[in-house]
């Protein structure tokens, strides 16, 4: 590797860099805030999971999307070859 000395210097400079002192405070604040946002989505997905109509719609959508490559292959196989 021709750039190996430059890479080694870059690694050394990255290891010498120190994060700011308030970085841990910001990370912890973001982690503490996260469950409050996540609860809303979990409740919504739980309500969707309890609905039989939504589950059937999801299964039919997955079936349609999963069968599209086979439908496309069947269509291409019927095209005339030049």
Beta strands, then each sheet from edge to edge (+ up, - down):
end
